[in-house]
Amino acid sequence: MADEDAREQRLRCEYQGQTARIPWHDLQIHYARGSVISVASRVDLIDVAVQLGMDNTAALQQWMDASVVVPVSESQAQGWYEADAILWAVVAAPWVLVQEHDAD
């Protein structure tokens, strides 16, 4: 259990260090590959990345069932494209997780 806790903490630190704001336009290639996942703002982006990294399918399934972690839809992608949206993003290979954020 200690090894799992240490791994989770290491992943959390890695993902926190890699999270950044990025224009949706820069993510188009990843969207075209079907590898962009939208995370609802009420869910912590880093928590989702960590659970992906830990292969916690139960947590992921719960989020998916609640529709708070879902593949980016075509209409959502189009809206972000037209708005020239800037999103929070983190790579949890092979996925790119994105989340809308409030403007500064």
mmCIF file of the C-alpha atoms, coordinates in Angstrom:
data_MODEL
# 
_entry.id   MODEL 
# 
loop_
_atom_site.group_PDB 
_atom_site.id 
_atom_site.type_symbol 
_atom_site.label_atom_id 
_atom_site.label_alt_id 
_atom_site.label_comp_id 
_atom_site.label_asym_id 
_atom_site.label_entity_id 
_atom_site.label_seq_id 
_atom_site.pdbx_PDB_ins_code 
_atom_site.Cartn_x 
_atom_site.Cartn_y 
_atom_site.Cartn_z 
_atom_site.occupancy 
_atom_site.B_iso_or_equiv 
_atom_site.pdbx_formal_charge 
_atom_site.auth_seq_id 
_atom_site.auth_comp_id 
_atom_site.auth_asym_id 
_atom_site.auth_atom_id 
_atom_site.pdbx_PDB_model_num 
ATOM 1   C CA . MET A 1 1   ? 0.000   0.000  0.000   1.00 0.00 ? 1   MET A CA 1 
ATOM 2   C CA . ALA A 1 2   ? 2.869   2.361  0.769   1.00 0.00 ? 2   ALA A CA 1 
ATOM 3   C CA . ASP A 1 3   ? 4.259   1.779  -2.736  1.00 0.00 ? 3   ASP A CA 1 
ATOM 4   C CA . GLU A 1 4   ? 0.879   2.636  -4.252  1.00 0.00 ? 4   GLU A CA 1 
ATOM 5   C CA . ASP A 1 5   ? 0.602   5.777  -2.124  1.00 0.00 ? 5   ASP A CA 1 
ATOM 6   C CA . ALA A 1 6   ? 4.114   6.818  -3.135  1.00 0.00 ? 6   ALA A CA 1 
ATOM 7   C CA . ARG A 1 7   ? 3.299   6.213  -6.807  1.00 0.00 ? 7   ARG A CA 1 
ATOM 8   C CA . GLU A 1 8   ? 0.117   8.259  -6.514  1.00 0.00 ? 8   GLU A CA 1 
ATOM 9   C CA . GLN A 1 9   ? 2.005   11.130 -4.876  1.00 0.00 ? 9   GLN A CA 1 
ATOM 10  C CA . ARG A 1 10  ? 4.724   11.007 -7.549  1.00 0.00 ? 10  ARG A CA 1 
ATOM 11  C CA . LEU A 1 11  ? 2.114   11.092 -10.325 1.00 0.00 ? 11  LEU A CA 1 
ATOM 12  C CA . ARG A 1 12  ? 0.302   13.977 -8.635  1.00 0.00 ? 12  ARG A CA 1 
ATOM 13  C CA . CYS A 1 13  ? 3.519   16.015 -8.508  1.00 0.00 ? 13  CYS A CA 1 
ATOM 14  C CA . GLU A 1 14  ? 4.356   15.190 -12.135 1.00 0.00 ? 14  GLU A CA 1 
ATOM 15  C CA . TYR A 1 15  ? 0.924   16.119 -13.447 1.00 0.00 ? 15  TYR A CA 1 
ATOM 16  C CA . GLN A 1 16  ? 0.784   19.328 -11.414 1.00 0.00 ? 16  GLN A CA 1 
ATOM 17  C CA . GLY A 1 17  ? 4.096   20.345 -12.941 1.00 0.00 ? 17  GLY A CA 1 
ATOM 18  C CA . GLN A 1 18  ? 2.868   19.584 -16.467 1.00 0.00 ? 18  GLN A CA 1 
ATOM 19  C CA . THR A 1 19  ? -0.531  21.260 -16.288 1.00 0.00 ? 19  THR A CA 1 
ATOM 20  C CA . ALA A 1 20  ? -0.766  24.430 -18.333 1.00 0.00 ? 20  ALA A CA 1 
ATOM 21  C CA . ARG A 1 21  ? -3.168  26.670 -20.192 1.00 0.00 ? 21  ARG A CA 1 
ATOM 22  C CA . ILE A 1 22  ? -3.172  26.001 -23.899 1.00 0.00 ? 22  ILE A CA 1 
ATOM 23  C CA . PRO A 1 23  ? -5.173  27.334 -26.842 1.00 0.00 ? 23  PRO A CA 1 
ATOM 24  C CA . TRP A 1 24  ? -7.711  24.870 -28.224 1.00 0.00 ? 24  TRP A CA 1 
ATOM 25  C CA . HIS A 1 25  ? -6.252  25.520 -31.675 1.00 0.00 ? 25  HIS A CA 1 
ATOM 26  C CA . ASP A 1 26  ? -2.996  23.888 -30.490 1.00 0.00 ? 26  ASP A CA 1 
ATOM 27  C CA . LEU A 1 27  ? -4.906  20.781 -29.460 1.00 0.00 ? 27  LEU A CA 1 
ATOM 28  C CA . GLN A 1 28  ? -6.635  20.184 -32.800 1.00 0.00 ? 28  GLN A CA 1 
ATOM 29  C CA . ILE A 1 29  ? -4.217  17.443 -33.876 1.00 0.00 ? 29  ILE A CA 1 
ATOM 30  C CA . HIS A 1 30  ? -4.882  15.519 -30.656 1.00 0.00 ? 30  HIS A CA 1 
ATOM 31  C CA . TYR A 1 31  ? -8.627  15.994 -31.068 1.00 0.00 ? 31  TYR A CA 1 
ATOM 32  C CA . ALA A 1 32  ? -8.394  14.658 -34.616 1.00 0.00 ? 32  ALA A CA 1 
ATOM 33  C CA . ARG A 1 33  ? -6.753  11.526 -33.200 1.00 0.00 ? 33  ARG A CA 1 
ATOM 34  C CA . GLY A 1 34  ? -9.602  11.105 -30.711 1.00 0.00 ? 34  GLY A CA 1 
ATOM 35  C CA . SER A 1 35  ? -7.346  11.478 -27.695 1.00 0.00 ? 35  SER A CA 1 
ATOM 36  C CA . VAL A 1 36  ? -8.800  14.578 -25.995 1.00 0.00 ? 36  VAL A CA 1 
ATOM 37  C CA . ILE A 1 37  ? -10.961 14.089 -22.920 1.00 0.00 ? 37  ILE A CA 1 
ATOM 38  C CA . SER A 1 38  ? -13.052 16.855 -21.376 1.00 0.00 ? 38  SER A CA 1 
ATOM 39  C CA . VAL A 1 39  ? -13.125 17.108 -17.582 1.00 0.00 ? 39  VAL A CA 1 
ATOM 40  C CA . ALA A 1 40  ? -16.006 19.067 -16.033 1.00 0.00 ? 40  ALA A CA 1 
ATOM 41  C CA . SER A 1 41  ? -14.956 22.070 -13.968 1.00 0.00 ? 41  SER A CA 1 
ATOM 42  C CA . ARG A 1 42  ? -16.404 20.572 -10.795 1.00 0.00 ? 42  ARG A CA 1 
ATOM 43  C CA . VAL A 1 43  ? -13.856 17.729 -10.963 1.00 0.00 ? 43  VAL A CA 1 
ATOM 44  C CA . ASP A 1 44  ? -10.164 18.251 -10.207 1.00 0.00 ? 44  ASP A CA 1 
ATOM 45  C CA . LEU A 1 45  ? -8.184  17.863 -13.436 1.00 0.00 ? 45  LEU A CA 1 
ATOM 46  C CA . ILE A 1 46  ? -5.132  16.510 -11.592 1.00 0.00 ? 46  ILE A CA 1 
ATOM 47  C CA . ASP A 1 47  ? -7.240  13.923 -9.744  1.00 0.00 ? 47  ASP A CA 1 
ATOM 48  C CA . VAL A 1 48  ? -8.483  12.571 -13.069 1.00 0.00 ? 48  VAL A CA 1 
ATOM 49  C CA . ALA A 1 49  ? -4.954  12.434 -14.492 1.00 0.00 ? 49  ALA A CA 1 
ATOM 50  C CA . VAL A 1 50  ? -3.688  10.626 -11.386 1.00 0.00 ? 50  VAL A CA 1 
ATOM 51  C CA . GLN A 1 51  ? -6.480  8.066  -11.493 1.00 0.00 ? 51  GLN A CA 1 
ATOM 52  C CA . LEU A 1 52  ? -5.759  7.469  -15.194 1.00 0.00 ? 52  LEU A CA 1 
ATOM 53  C CA . GLY A 1 53  ? -2.098  6.996  -14.345 1.00 0.00 ? 53  GLY A CA 1 
ATOM 54  C CA . MET A 1 54  ? -3.029  4.583  -11.551 1.00 0.00 ? 54  MET A CA 1 
ATOM 55  C CA . ASP A 1 55  ? -5.358  2.634  -13.895 1.00 0.00 ? 55  ASP A CA 1 
ATOM 56  C CA . ASN A 1 56  ? -8.224  3.182  -11.444 1.00 0.00 ? 56  ASN A CA 1 
ATOM 57  C CA . THR A 1 57  ? -11.011 2.040  -13.743 1.00 0.00 ? 57  THR A CA 1 
ATOM 58  C CA . ALA A 1 58  ? -13.645 2.212  -10.979 1.00 0.00 ? 58  ALA A CA 1 
ATOM 59  C CA . ALA A 1 59  ? -13.095 5.950  -10.406 1.00 0.00 ? 59  ALA A CA 1 
ATOM 60  C CA . LEU A 1 60  ? -12.931 6.642  -14.132 1.00 0.00 ? 60  LEU A CA 1 
ATOM 61  C CA . GLN A 1 61  ? -16.114 4.698  -14.788 1.00 0.00 ? 61  GLN A CA 1 
ATOM 62  C CA . GLN A 1 62  ? -17.895 6.643  -12.047 1.00 0.00 ? 62  GLN A CA 1 
ATOM 63  C CA . TRP A 1 63  ? -16.864 9.957  -13.623 1.00 0.00 ? 63  TRP A CA 1 
ATOM 64  C CA . MET A 1 64  ? -17.836 8.739  -17.073 1.00 0.00 ? 64  MET A CA 1 
ATOM 65  C CA . ASP A 1 65  ? -21.219 7.495  -15.824 1.00 0.00 ? 65  ASP A CA 1 
ATOM 66  C CA . ALA A 1 66  ? -21.788 10.944 -14.308 1.00 0.00 ? 66  ALA A CA 1 
ATOM 67  C CA . SER A 1 67  ? -20.755 12.537 -17.652 1.00 0.00 ? 67  SER A CA 1 
ATOM 68  C CA . VAL A 1 68  ? -18.064 14.653 -15.989 1.00 0.00 ? 68  VAL A CA 1 
ATOM 69  C CA . VAL A 1 69  ? -15.188 12.925 -17.829 1.00 0.00 ? 69  VAL A CA 1 
ATOM 70  C CA . VAL A 1 70  ? -16.086 12.433 -21.490 1.00 0.00 ? 70  VAL A CA 1 
ATOM 71  C CA . PRO A 1 71  ? -14.513 12.537 -24.934 1.00 0.00 ? 71  PRO A CA 1 
ATOM 72  C CA . VAL A 1 72  ? -14.711 16.025 -26.416 1.00 0.00 ? 72  VAL A CA 1 
ATOM 73  C CA . SER A 1 73  ? -17.791 16.231 -28.617 1.00 0.00 ? 73  SER A CA 1 
ATOM 74  C CA . GLU A 1 74  ? -17.790 17.714 -32.087 1.00 0.00 ? 74  GLU A CA 1 
ATOM 75  C CA . SER A 1 75  ? -20.010 20.610 -30.973 1.00 0.00 ? 75  SER A CA 1 
ATOM 76  C CA . GLN A 1 76  ? -17.797 21.308 -27.960 1.00 0.00 ? 76  GLN A CA 1 
ATOM 77  C CA . ALA A 1 77  ? -14.690 21.283 -30.163 1.00 0.00 ? 77  ALA A CA 1 
ATOM 78  C CA . GLN A 1 78  ? -16.349 23.617 -32.657 1.00 0.00 ? 78  GLN A CA 1 
ATOM 79  C CA . GLY A 1 79  ? -17.416 26.009 -29.899 1.00 0.00 ? 79  GLY A CA 1 
ATOM 80  C CA . TRP A 1 80  ? -13.910 26.134 -28.463 1.00 0.00 ? 80  TRP A CA 1 
ATOM 81  C CA . TYR A 1 81  ? -12.476 26.644 -31.933 1.00 0.00 ? 81  TYR A CA 1 
ATOM 82  C CA . GLU A 1 82  ? -14.819 29.548 -32.712 1.00 0.00 ? 82  GLU A CA 1 
ATOM 83  C CA . ALA A 1 83  ? -14.220 31.133 -29.299 1.00 0.00 ? 83  ALA A CA 1 
ATOM 84  C CA . ASP A 1 84  ? -10.435 30.723 -29.626 1.00 0.00 ? 84  ASP A CA 1 
ATOM 85  C CA . ALA A 1 85  ? -10.679 29.117 -26.181 1.00 0.00 ? 85  ALA A CA 1 
ATOM 86  C CA . ILE A 1 86  ? -7.789  28.699 -23.783 1.00 0.00 ? 86  ILE A CA 1 
ATOM 87  C CA . LEU A 1 87  ? -8.101  25.519 -21.695 1.00 0.00 ? 87  LEU A CA 1 
ATOM 88  C CA . TRP A 1 88  ? -6.264  23.891 -18.845 1.00 0.00 ? 88  TRP A CA 1 
ATOM 89  C CA . ALA A 1 89  ? -4.584  20.756 -20.152 1.00 0.00 ? 89  ALA A CA 1 
ATOM 90  C CA . VAL A 1 90  ? -2.444  17.910 -18.924 1.00 0.00 ? 90  VAL A CA 1 
ATOM 91  C CA . VAL A 1 91  ? -1.179  14.847 -20.769 1.00 0.00 ? 91  VAL A CA 1 
ATOM 92  C CA . ALA A 1 92  ? -1.980  11.525 -19.128 1.00 0.00 ? 92  ALA A CA 1 
ATOM 93  C CA . ALA A 1 93  ? -0.717  9.431  -22.014 1.00 0.00 ? 93  ALA A CA 1 
ATOM 94  C CA . PRO A 1 94  ? -2.246  8.453  -24.293 1.00 0.00 ? 94  PRO A CA 1 
ATOM 95  C CA . TRP A 1 95  ? -4.891  11.042 -23.364 1.00 0.00 ? 95  TRP A CA 1 
ATOM 96  C CA . VAL A 1 96  ? -4.894  14.809 -23.249 1.00 0.00 ? 96  VAL A CA 1 
ATOM 97  C CA . LEU A 1 97  ? -7.230  15.997 -20.497 1.00 0.00 ? 97  LEU A CA 1 
ATOM 98  C CA . VAL A 1 98  ? -8.736  19.462 -20.921 1.00 0.00 ? 98  VAL A CA 1 
ATOM 99  C CA . GLN A 1 99  ? -10.856 21.658 -18.719 1.00 0.00 ? 99  GLN A CA 1 
ATOM 100 C CA . GLU A 1 100 ? -12.419 25.061 -19.152 1.00 0.00 ? 100 GLU A CA 1 
ATOM 101 C CA . HIS A 1 101 ? -11.306 27.736 -16.712 1.00 0.00 ? 101 HIS A CA 1 
ATOM 102 C CA . ASP A 1 102 ? -12.548 31.122 -15.692 1.00 0.00 ? 102 ASP A CA 1 
ATOM 103 C CA . ALA A 1 103 ? -10.955 34.099 -17.388 1.00 0.00 ? 103 ALA A CA 1 
ATOM 104 C CA . ASP A 1 104 ? -8.455  36.049 -15.294 1.00 0.00 ? 104 ASP A CA 1 
# 
